């Protein structure tokens, strides 16, 4: 089989399918183009070729789109921007950083520690980062406001090594790598974790695929701030450093169209194409750079390939017949990886030896010179030219595909090896070879003293190269990465903005979804704070009754609305605007969470607080995008997450996929999420107000006067219309916010018997009206006095209870704190029946903190399509099931007749799904 036959699919194939009927004329055209390039350069040749392609299209000449170019640098040598820095100084301290990064990880592998880490990623990507640090990444003190940089997680040792050179970290700090509790005060997180290092990292990027998504929406958020007049971000750039293996994640590629559609030319992806993922080659039989080039170009991005270092320039210039480029095109990635794990002689024989022409090209080079033919991602001149071209390109986002070697410079045991990602330790031979390669002034005696404690190296802050480094950072606006907590002072909404939630719905019925939407509309009208709310809705606004926002708040679109809207004459017409307030990501929950994260961290990223309100089908929240919410928590996002059409039985017409019975449990795994399941509009009002005060109120962190500000409030709301009561007098607001308050005392006995059995019904969300109806039936039909409690948060009650247990555990002999749920129910008698529209495990969270007899009712199992009444009767969490379960617990205590439960089951036909009466039909918000 001829070389390249198996890899022909990776080439553009522009001429492969057409016969050449006049080779002589073809040669003349090619010679003309070569002469044009020689005389006037590649830039003029580009214009001529584009003009010809445009004309060909106008004349209906079928010319396919060129999605894949030859396997060479995109920027011709004559168009490379000259490198402006001090190459010698930058080479020196880049070597120091590569040494210190590797030594930091290596030292953490001592037998008494062994905490892991990654050596090879930064070793291969150091040039990509250092060109950015020295010439492009602007800090927060820059007049532009600074750039946002998403660092590749596995390269974090390199960022720590640079901070050490800058004097921001000490040797003791480097020795605290991955020992965040045992080396408290001198600890470094494994990867970029803002929550663990809140003054250093800005963006968490290790959960593969989330970094690319968040970077895209960060760039959009910058433009959103600009277009809405909140902050001038016009000169800020977003950089995302990614791995070629990471691009296999669907999330890494799935949102590229947004960046292209919105012309986010403030966004730059830098993909470190070392051709390897964690276990082996990314595309051993193919070419990942070519694949990504086609993918990004097809998605509408500007693509810059940095394949070869400057040492190849003369060889490519001499390649007049294209033999070298042909071999470059046809060699698969698996071979390229092997070449860098072998030797110069191996490359001579297996690469250049594929044709007589290429073999002759390197005849005058020795094996060491051939080995020194660098890949483009290790050449700071080539990388600089790519970065400069990217930042100056207008109209499209840019992706830079930079070819590197994983483990570059670490020696033959590391470079290009399949196992290099997992290798954490250097042998003494590796250490000495690496030292020699980098020319680090450390002696053999210093290394021989202790294999696991090779010294760090710093030439001192007065060394000329370090002075140069610091001057570069000062000119670019300060250190990167750096996170700041200060932000513009804000005035929270006035109390009257919450009045709509307190009034109830009067004689009308309204779902809690609509109660929330009405409240949000009034909050957005607040003259001081209203503009800072950012509703985020993934194409379900009408489902949630939020189409009322369209004509007033408008939908954000940087290009406005350049079409004649079909509903333009309607009151609730669809309206897009560059100044629109509503973020509308489409059918795209992952993008919606990325937008939520960008807005919810604007207080730190830009010093301008925004409050995102992400509204979604509850089933498509934590179940679908839980990893993104975890990253949002790491980034210390603040905002409100609204799970609408919540519960397992309120939207039963939609069936299994839409029936959510477990989201509060999923949310409980995220320590930054405060989960509430409110029943009424006035409860929602108090929760939202408290959340805003916690995030941006007057209390101060660190003074003991306030809670953690970096929280996300998750509220579940329902699409089932009910009569919304007005806020009761003497409402226990503290209990409401902590998770439970007394809602309804037992009614007066109908038979005059004051010595009745007692019970307590704890209900949340949509089940509260069922509990109140069960209370009435228990009184009228069974003579049972049941008290109803509204549980606004099972999750928060559990957290409080666990905190109380922890305090008691760690403080033996000291007075113990009573859990709030236990305190609220103190003095109550009779059993406790807990009910919700979620699986029983949700209310079961508080079971251990209640001394009373306890039973839970819920909706365990898969959902299905049916009526609400039938679904609730099937799951046995409806009104009559509450009655029967209460009687069962009372009978076990001997407080009602033994046969009462069986009689109730028969009387209410509890086993007949067609006998259910709990809840109404319909499902409008």
N, C-alpha and C positions, 0 to 999 in steps of 0.2 A: 504494500500500500504506500502510495507516495506521501511524503511528508506533508502534513497539513490537511489531508483529506478528512480526518475525523474532527478537525477544528474549523472547517470551512464555514460553519454556521455562525462563527463569531465575527466574521468579516462582513463588510458592507455588501460585497458582491455586486457592485454597480455594473460591471461589464460581463460578469460570468455567464449571463443568460442570452447575450446578444452576439451574433457573428461580426467579425471585423472584415468588411468587404473591401476595404482599401487601406491596408496597413501603412502604406507609404504616406497617405494623407494624414492618417492618425499620428504618425511620427512627427509630421510637420506641425500639427497643432500642439503636440506636447513640447516640441522644441521652442515654439513661440512662447508658450507659458514659461518654460525654463528661462528664456531670454528676458521676459518681463520681470521675473523674480530677481534675476541677476542684476538688471539695470535699475529697477525702481523699488525692489524690496517686496516683502510678503504682504504688507498692508495694502499696496496698490493692487497686487494680484488678488487679494481677497475681494476687493471692490469689483474688479472686472468679473471674477467668477460669480459673484452674487448677482451682478447685473445680467450675466448670461443665463443663469438659472431662472431669474425672474422673467426674462424675455422668453425663455423656453416654455415656461408655464403658460404665458400669455398666448403662445402659438400652439398650445396643446401638444407639446413634445413631452412624452412621458418620462420624466426624470424622478426617480424615487427619492424620498427624503433620506438624507444621509444621517443615520442615527449613530453609526459607528465609524470612527476614523481610524487611520493606521495607529499602530502601537508605538507612537512617538509623542513627544511633548506637543501640547496644543499651541503654546506660544513659541513662534519661531525665534531663533537666536537674535535676529536683527530687531525684534520687537521687545526683547526683554528690558525691563526697567533696570537701570544700573543700581547695584547694591550700594546704599549710602553709609553703611556702618563701618566700624573698625573690625575687620575680619579676624585679626589676630586676637584682640581682646575677647570677642564673642566666642571664638574657638576655645580660648583658655577656660573661661568660666562655664561654658557648656560642658567641657570635660569634667570640671569639678562637680557639677550638678549630677552628671551621669554616674560618677564615682560615688558620691554621697547617697544618691537614691538607691543604688545597688547595695551599698554597705548597710544602710538603714534596714533594709529588708533582711539581709544576711544576718545582721546582729540579732534580729528578732527570732532567729531560728535556733538560738541556744537551747540546749536540752531542757533547761528549767523554764523556758518560755514557749517556743514553738508555735507562734500565733499565725504563721503564714504570711502571705504577701505575694507581690508580683514584681519580678525584676525585669523581664524581657520587654514588656509593653513600652515603658518609658525609654528604655535603651534604644529602641527602634524609632521612637517618635520625638526624641529630644529636639531635633532640628525644626520640626513642624511647630513645636511650642515656642522655642526660643526666638525664631524669627518673629512670631507674633508678639512675644513679650518685649522684644527690643525695638519693634518698629510699628506695631499696629494696635495692640490691646490697650485701650485708653481707660485710665482709672476714673474714679468718681469725682475727682477734682478737676478734670479736664473741662474746658468750656463747653464741650458737647454734652456733658453729663455722664460720659463714660459708656463703655461697651458692656455687653453681657456675654460671658464666655462659659459655655457648657463643656467642661473638661471630661475626657474619657476616664471612667472610673478607675480602671486598672493602672492608669498612669499617675495616680495620686502621689506616689513616692517622689516623682519628679517635681511636683508643685511644692512639696515640703522641702525638697532639696534646694529649690530656688529661694524659698522663704528663709531658709537657713543662711544662704549667701547674702540676703538682703538684711540680715540681722533681726528678722521677725521671729525666728525660732532658734532655740539653743540646742546644743548637743544633747542635753537632758531631754528636751522635747522630742528630738528624733528617736531617742531610746525609748520613748513612750508610745511608739507606733503600735497600734492595735491593742493597747493596754489602758483602756479608757477609765477604768475604775481603780485598778491597782497602781496606776501612775497618775492619779488625779492631780490636776494642776500642771502636768507636763505630759499630756496625752494627745495622741493624734488618731483620728478615726481612720478606719481601714480605707474608706472611699470618700468621695465628696458628700458629706452629710451635714447640711446646715444646722439641723437641730442639735447635733453633737458638737459642732464648732461654729456657733452662731455669729462670730465676728470674722470668720475666715471664708467658709464656703457659701456660695449663693445658690447653687443648683445641684440637686442630687441626680446622678446620671448612671448609676450602675445597673438599675433594673432595665435590661436591654430593651430598646425600642421606645422607652418613655422619653429619653433625652431628645431624640429627633422630633417627636411630637411637641414636646414642651418648648423646644427652641423655635419651631415654626410659629406657635401661638404666642411666644414671647415677642417675636418680631411683629406679629399682627397687633399685639397689645400696645407696642410702642407707637405704631401708626394710629391706633385707636385713641391713645392719649393725645397725640398730635392733632388729629382731625376734630376731636371734641374740645380742643382749646384748653386742656388741663395742664399739659406740659409740652415744651418744645423738645421733641426727640428726633428732629429731622437729620441730625448728624451722628446718630448712634448706630452702631453695628452689633449684630448678634452673630456669634461664632459658635458652632457646634462641632466638637471633635468626636469622631465616630470610628468604629472599626468596620472593616469590610465584612467580617463575619457577622457583626451586629446587624448589617443590612439584610440578613436573611429573616429577621423578625418582621412580621406583617406590619407592626406598628411603625417600624423604621421607614417604610415606604408608603404607607397607606394614606398619608396626608400631604404628600408632595404637591398635589394639585392646588391646595389652598394657597401655598406660597406663590405658585405661578399665577393663579387667577387674580390674586391681589397685588401682583407685581412687587413682591417684597424684596426689593434690591438692597435692603438693609440686612439681609440674611446670607450667611456663608456657612456651608457645610464643608468640613475638611475630613475626608475619609482616608484613614491610615490604611492603605492597601499593602499590608505585609503578606497577603495571600494566604494567611493562616487564621483559622478559628481556634477553638480551645483544644481540640484533639488532633487536628490534621489540616490539610489544605481546604480553603473555602470552595474553590472550583478546580480540583486537580486536573480534570480533563478539559477544562475550559479556561476562560479568562475573565476574572471577576471585574477587572477594570473596564473591559469592553462591555460587559453586561450592564454595569452600573452607568456607563456613559450613555448607552442606548435608553436605559430606563429613565434617567434624569432628563435627557434631552427630549424624549417623548413626552415627559410630564411638563415640559415647558421651561426647564431650567437652563441657565448658562453653564456649560461644562468646560472645565480646565483640567487637562491631564498633565501630571508631572511624573513622567516615567523614567527619564534618564538624566544623570548628572552631567556636568559640563565636560567630563572626560570623553563622553561619547560624541560631542559636537563635531569634532574633526572627522571621526569615522563616518558619521551620517552625511557630512558634507561630501565625503569621498565616495559615497554609495550612489554613483551615477546611474547604475542599472537597477537599483532597488533590491539587490540581493540581500542586503542586511535587513532592510525593513521587512522583506518577505519572511525571513527567519524569525524576526521579532514578532510578526503577526501570527506565525504558525506554531510557535513554541507554547505549549500549555503551561499553566501555572504550576502544576506539579513538578515540571522540569525546572522552572525558574527557582522554586524553593530548593530543589536538590542542588542546583549550582552553588547557592550560597552556603550550603553545608559541606561543600567539597573543597576545591582548590582552583587556582588560576590555570593550572595545567588541565584540569578536568573541564573547565569552561572552554579552553582553547579547543580541545578535542571534540566535546559534545555539542557546543553551541556554534562557535565560529567554523568548526570543521564540517558543518553541514553542506557547504558549497565551496568550490575552489576560490571564488571571488572573495568570500569573507575570510577564508583561511589566509589568503595573501594579505588582506587588510591588516592583520595583526602579526604578520611575520616578523616585524621589527620590534614588537613588544615582548618583554620577558613575562614570565608567569606572574610575577609580583605586580607588574603594571596592568595585566589583564584583571587580576584580582582587585585592583584599585579602581576599576571602572564602576563608579558608584551609581546607585539608583537615585532617582530624582528627589525623593523625600529626604535624602541626607545631604542635599546640596543647598546651602542657604541662599545662594544666588537665584537658583531656579524657584525655590519656595517663595522668596521675596517677590520675584516677578509675578508669580501666580497670585499672591495675596494682594499686591498692588492692583493688578488687573481686576480682581474680584471686587475690591472696594470702590473702584472707579466705574464698574459696569452699571448701567442704568436700565431699568425696566424689567429685570428678571432676577430671581435669586440665583446664587452661584454655588456650584459644588466643585470642590477641588479634589481630584483623585490623585493621591500622592503615593507612589510606589516606594516601599521601604523593606527592610529586613527585620523581622522580629528577633530581638536579642542582639541587635547590631553592636559589634565591638566587644561582646562578652566572651568571645572565643568559640572554638569549634564544638564545645559541648552544648552551647546554647544557640548559636546563630542558625536560624531556619529549622531547628529541630522540631519534630511534632510535639514533643513533650515540653517544649520550652516554656509554655504558659504555666505549667505546674511546678517548674523548677524554682526553688526558693533559696538554694544554697550554692555557694561557690567553693570549689576546692582551692587549696593553696596554689595549685598551678594556675587555676582560672584567675584568682586574685592577682597574681603577679603579672600574668599576661594582660589582664584588663588594665592594671596600673601602667604597664609599659605602653600599651596602645594609647592611653589617654595622657601619658606623660605626667603623671601625678608624682610630686616630689615626696614620696614615702619610701623608706628603705626596706630591704628584705628583713632586717632585724625587727623592725616594727611590725611587720606582717607575721613573722615567725613566732612572735611572742604569744599570740593567742589567735587561733584560726577564726574564732567566733567574735573577736573584738578588733577587727582591723580599724584603724583610726579614720575618722572623718577628716576632710581637708578643707581649710579655709585660709586664704592668704592674708587675711586681715582686712579691715574696712578701708585702710589707707592704700591698699594695693591699687595700682592704676586701673587694672581691669575692673575692680569692684567699684571704684569711683565712677568709671564709665557706666557700669550697670546701673548704679543709683541715679546717675544723671539722666539716663534714658527713661527710667521710670518716672522721675520728677517731671520731665518734659511731656510725658504721656499722661500725666494726671494722677500719679500715685500707684499704690500697689494693686495688683490683681493676682488672685481673687481677694476680694474684701467685701464683707457684708456690713451695712450700716443700719441701725435701728431707728435713727431719728427721722421724723417726717413732718410734713406740714400740719400745724394744729388744725383741728376740725371742731365744729360745733354740731353735736348730735341733734337729731330731729326733735322738734318741740313736742311736749306731751300731747297737745291736741291732735297730732298726727295719728295717735293710737285710738282716738275716740270711736272711729268706725268699728274697731274690733270689740269695743266695750258695749256697743248699743245692741248687738244681737241682730236678728233678721226680722223681728216683729212677727207679722202674720204670715210672711213668706217663709219658704224653706230655702236653705242654702247649704251646700256642701262645705266642708272645711277647706277644700281647694279654693272655692270662691271667696270664702272669708279671708284666706291668706292673700289672694290676688287683690281684693279691695283694699286691704291694709297696705300692700306694697305700692299700689297706685297712689295712695295718700302720702306714703313716706317719700316717694319719688317727687312729689310736689313740694316737699319742704324746701324753703328758699336757701337754707344754709347747707344742707347735707344731701338733698335729693339727687343732685347730679352725680354723686359718687356711687350710687347703686348701679350695678351692672347685671341686668337680667341675662341669663344664659339659658336658652331653650333649644334643644335639638329637634326642631321641626314638629313640635307638638303644642304650639301656642294655642291653637284653637281648641284642642282637647282639654286644655287646662283653663280655658276662658281668658287667655291672655292676649287674644287678638285685639282687645280694647287698647293695648299699648301701641299698636301699629301706627295710627294716625298722629299720635302725640309724641311718644318717646322715639318712635321710628326704629327701623332695623338698620344696624350698622352695615354700610357697604362703602368702601373708600371711593368707588366709582359712581356712587349715587344710583338713581333709577333712570335709566336712559331708554325706557320702553313705555308704552301706553298700557297702564295696568288694567286688567280686565274688570276689576272691581272698583275702579276709580270713583264711581258715583256713590258707593256705599259709605255709610258712616264709619265702618271699621275697615276701610280700604288698606290693602297691603302697601306699605310705604317704606322705601329704602332711602338712606341718606348717608353722606360721609360723616355727618354729625350724629348719626343714630346712636341710641343708647343701648338698644337690645342686641346682644350677640346671638346670631342665628347660625349655628354650625351645620345645619342640615341634619340628615339622618346619621348622626355621628356622635355617639356618646363619648368615645375616646377623645375626640377633638374638643368636645364640650368641657370635659374635665381639664384638659390642657388650657383652655381659655379661662376656666375658673381659677386654675392655679396661677396663671400669669396676672390676672386681675387681683387675686387675693394676696399676692406678694408684692404688689406695686408700692405698698407702704415702705418696704425695704429697698426694692430694686430702684425705685424712682423717687422715694420720699413723698409720694402722693397716695394717700389711702384711697382705695376703691373697695367696695363691698359687693362681691359677686353673689348672685342669687341663682344657683343652678337648679332648674326645675325639670324633672324627668319622670318617666314611668318608673315607679319604685322598683320593679323587678329588674330594670336595666341600669340600676345604679351600682351598688356595692357588689352585686353578683357579677356584673359585666366588667367593671372598671375598678375593682378593689385595689389592684396594684398601683394604679394612677393616684387613687386617694391616699395610699400609703406614701407615695412620693410627695404628694401635696402636703401631707403632715410633716414629712422630713423638711420640706422647704418652708415650713411654718406659715402655711396659707391660712388666711382668715376669711370667713364667709359663711353663707347659709346654703345647705344642700336640702332640697325639697323633694322628697319622694312622693309624687302624686299618684292618684289611683292606687293607693296603698291597700294592704291587706289581701288575704287569700280568697275572700268571698265577695268583695265589692265590685269586681269587674269580671264576673264569672262568664259572661258571654264571650270573652276573649280566650278562655281556656287555659291550658296548663302553662304555657310559656309566660303569660301575663299575670298569673296568680301568685302574688308575693306573700309568702308566709314566714320568711326567715331573715329579711334584711337587717332588722335590729341586732340579730346575733352576729351577722357579718360585720356590722358597724362596730359592735362591741370589741372587736379585735384591734381596732385602731385607737390608740390612747389619746389622740388629739380630737376625736369626734365626740360631741355631746349629743346623745340621741334622745329625742322626745317624740311621744305619740299622743298629741293633744286631741281632745274631743271637741272643743269649742273654739270659736273665734277669739274670745277674750283670753283664753289660755295662750293662743298663738301670739297675741299682742304682747303679753308679758314676757314670753320666751324670746321673741325677737328683740324687744327693748333691752332685756337683760344681756342678750348676746352682743348687741352693739355697744353697750356700756362696758362689757368685759373686754371687747376688742379695742375700743377707742375712747373709753370713758376717762374720767379724771384721775382714777387711781393709778398708782405708780408701781411698776414691777420692782421687786427687791426690797420693798419697804414693809412687807407684811400686810399691806392694806388692800391688796387685790389678788385676783386669780391670774393664772397664766393667760396671757392675751392671745397666744397663738393656737386658736381653736377653730374648729368647724362645727357649726350647729346643724344637726341633721333632724329635720322635722318630717314626719309622715303625715300626709293629708289625704282625704278620701273624696271620691266623686259621688258619694251618696247624700242627696239632699236631706237635711233634717231641719227642724226648727232650732235656730241658734238662739239660746237664751242670752239675755243681757247679763252683764257681769254682776254677780250677787254682792250685796253689801257685806262688809267685813270679810271679804275674800282672804283666805290664807295664802298670800302671795309667796311667802317664804316656802311654804309646803309645795305650792305649785311649781316653783323653780327647782326645788330639791327633788321632786319626783312624785309626791303624793299629798293630797289634801282632802279633807272631809267635805263631801259634796252634798249628801242628803241623809238627814237623820231618819230613823225608822218612823213610818207614819203612825198616827194614833190607831190603837186597835179598833177593829170594826165591831167586835163582840164585847167590848168593855173589859176584857181580861188583860190586866196590866202585867201579869206574871207570865210573859211569853218566852218561848225559846228565842235566842238571839243568834245573829250571824252577821258576817261582814263580807260584802261583795266588793272586790277590787277590780276595776275595769279601766281599760285604756282605749283611746281613740274611738273608732266607730262603735265599739261594744258598750260604751257608757249608756246610751239610750236603752240597750237591751237589759242592762243591769237595773236601770230605774224601773223598767216594766216588770222585771222579775221581782223587784222589791214590792211592787204593788200586788202582784199575784200572791206572793208569799204571805203578805199581810191579810189579804181578803179571803183567800182560799184555804190557808193553812195556819193562820194565827201566828206566823213567825215574824219577828221584828228584825229586819235586815237593814243595816247601815251601808250606804254606798259611798265608796271612795273613788275619786278620780286619780288614776295613776298616770301622770304625765311622762314618767320615764322609769321603766323597769331597770334600764341599764345604769342610770345614775344612782338609783337606790342600791344596786349591787356594788358599785364602786365605793359608795360611802360605807356600806357594810364591811367590805373587805379592808378598807382603810382603818376602820375601827378595830377589826380583828388583828391587823398588823400592829397597831399601836399597843394593844393588849399583849401581844406576843413578845414585843421587844421591850416592854416596860413592866415586867412582873412585879407584883407588889404595889404598883401605882394604881390610882383610881382609873377605871376603864371608861372609855367613851361609848355611849350607847348608840348603835346605828340609828339613823334617822327614821327608817321604816319601823323599827322596834319602838322608838320613842313616840311616833305618831299613833301607833296602835295600842300603846300602853293603856290599860284600864278597860279595853274592849273585851267582851266575852263572846263565846261562841266560835264556831269554825270560820276560817277564811277561805273564800272561793275566789280565785283569781282568773280573769277571763280577758282574752284579747282576740283579734282576728289573725293572730300569728300562731305559729306552732307552740306547743305547751312549754318548750324550753325557754321561751321568752319570759313569761311570768315566773317560771321555776327558778329564775336567777335569784329571787329574793327568799326562796323557801327557808334557807338555813337561818334567816334572821327573824323568823316569826315563830313564837312559842305556841301559837294556837294550832289546832288541827288545820291542815292545809290541803287544798286540791286545786288543780289548774285545769282550765278548759281552753282549747285552742283549735287550730286547724292544721293537724299533722297530715303529711302525705302530699301527693301531687294535687294541684288544682284541676278543674275541669269546667266545661261549659254547661251552665244551667242557670236557673233563677237564683237570686240571692237567698230567698227563703229555703229553697231545696238544698243549696250548698251548706247553709248554716245548720240545717237539721241533720245533714249527712255528717258533718264534722262534729256535731254535738257541742256547739258553742253558742247556740241561740238562746233566746229568753227562757223557753221551757226546759232546756237542758240545764240552765243555771238553777232553776227552781228544783229540778229533780236531784241535781248534785248536792244542793244545800240540804235537802231533806235526807239524802243518804248519809251525810256527815252527822246530822242531828240524830238520826236513828241509831247510828253507831254509838252515840253518847247517851242514848236512852231518853232523849228529850222530845222525840216524836214517836209515834207508833212504829213498830218494826216494819209493818207492811206499807207504810206511807210511800217510800220510794217506788216500790213496784206499782202501786196504785197510780202514782203520778206518771210513770212511764206509759201505762196503759191509757190513762185519761187524756194525756196530751199527744198520744200516738207518736212517741219519741222515735220509734223504729220505722216510721213511715215518712220518707223524704217529702211526700206530697202534702204532708200535714203541717209543714213549717209555715210560720207567719211572720218571722222576724225580718224586717227590712222592706223597703219599697222597690218597685220596678224602676227601670231606667238607669241612666248612668251619666247624665249631663253634669258638668262641673257646677 
